Amino acid sequence: MNKPAAIVSVGVGVAFFALQSMFPISMLLEIPILDSIGSLLASEKSKARAAVSKHLINPLSAEFDALRAVEVEKARYVCGMVNGKNRSGSYAGYRAFVYDVRIDYARIDDDGTISKSHGAFKQCPVAEEENKSLPQALEMAKKLAKSLPQKDPKDLLKSDLLKPVPGSQSADALTSGAQEAPKDSLQAGKSGAPGGVSTQKQSFTTTLGNEGEWRSDKPPLAWPKFPAGDPLNEPSRRRTNSEVISFAADVDERWTSYKAGRNKAGPAASEITEALRALLSIAPESAEFPRAWSLFVRLRKADREVNANRAG
């Protein structure tokens, strides 16, 4: 063991700890001798936060989420989401960012709402790698479909697997995307004769008409349709599914904390609307759809409460 080196290391550590207890860390980093020590101790994610904050209009308002370290072709990056206040002092919603460790530089996917002018944004390398895997997954699905026995869809409807059970949907409902009305709600048929049975079916796709019956643990086959002019029909900022879930979950968590009295202020109405629009971009057939639907139901309730309070 190199005892002199060990003694020097311990001495430097004790001296730095003593200085840190006497002065703010920001003052210590201005000392040339300690500047390199501070750089060594700072993690890649800490450097990313600092680099991103420099680009913001209000650096002290920076809020970060979903930070992750990425290595592609021996180059290291930190990717994540950042939220900050705009020039009017309001939080404008999360934006994606990518920090390049090699050149100590960050780029934010923002049009000047929360950030000052800087280099053009480039997608996180991880997102590009994930996109490359999609064709491979589709090819595997095609091969699997070819290996399955080929049957007429009508034959499948005769299968025991699709025989109706109490409380379940019929095979016809499954193929037509509709749900049969409960027996206790059936009304007279077209003839109007007493005791007549209506053949009308409810659409299984969730509609605004029965929004009060939405359940976060029971996602529908497709997203609901909104009338023309509704804010949710406007396009949302382009994000990956994981970024959408992370963004919406953060808005939901802040709303829950506000309702519970843990925070003095909740998310802005514009943030809730943007989170709802972002969730609608997730395809119903994707693995993230159940989680997206759960967040959508919760945030729709939050949106109604916010609008009700503003109207009051």
C-alpha angles and dihedrals in degrees: 000000000000100000097183091054091048092051091050092049093050091046093052091047093050091047093050091048091050092050091047091054090052101041136032114264090240089062093048093054090058090064106095094219093053097039093086091046090054091050092052093049094048113094124226091253092052090051089049092053091050094048093047093046090056089064095050123101087226106028094182091060094061115134119184133201141169095020114177135170117234132191120195123169092344091307118117127215139174115218128187149113129287131191125192144161121274126221091281091056098252127123108251101195136268123310128193119246138184123205119200108213094197096061097024092235133132133202124200126205093232136121096216098287096117102000138064122237113292142138121323114271121254123194120255110268090233092062089053092051091050090051090052091058093059097079090050091053091049091050091052090049091053092051091049092050091052091052093055121090111268112236136167111257088232089061090055090057089060091054121113087236091071099042109128118253127192111290094008133111122262123247089251090056092051094053097041096045091239136119123222117240115250116263093240090059098050115122136195118300128248091281090062090226115152112262092020117148122229118224093201116124132202118240110252089212106093114253133191090250093075100031090130088066096054114126121200091214094052112060117193127231092261143007118275119260119240128207122259113280094027112138090233090066091065117100119262130220111276112261138157117253091255091051091050092051092046093049095046092045090053092051090047092049092050091049091050091049090049093050090048091052095246093116127043093216133031130209117297119259089246090056092052091049092048090049090052091049091048092051091053088063092067110097115240090231093057123102091242094058098093091053091044091051092050091052091044093056092048094047093046087058090048090049091054092049093049092049091046091053091049091049091049 
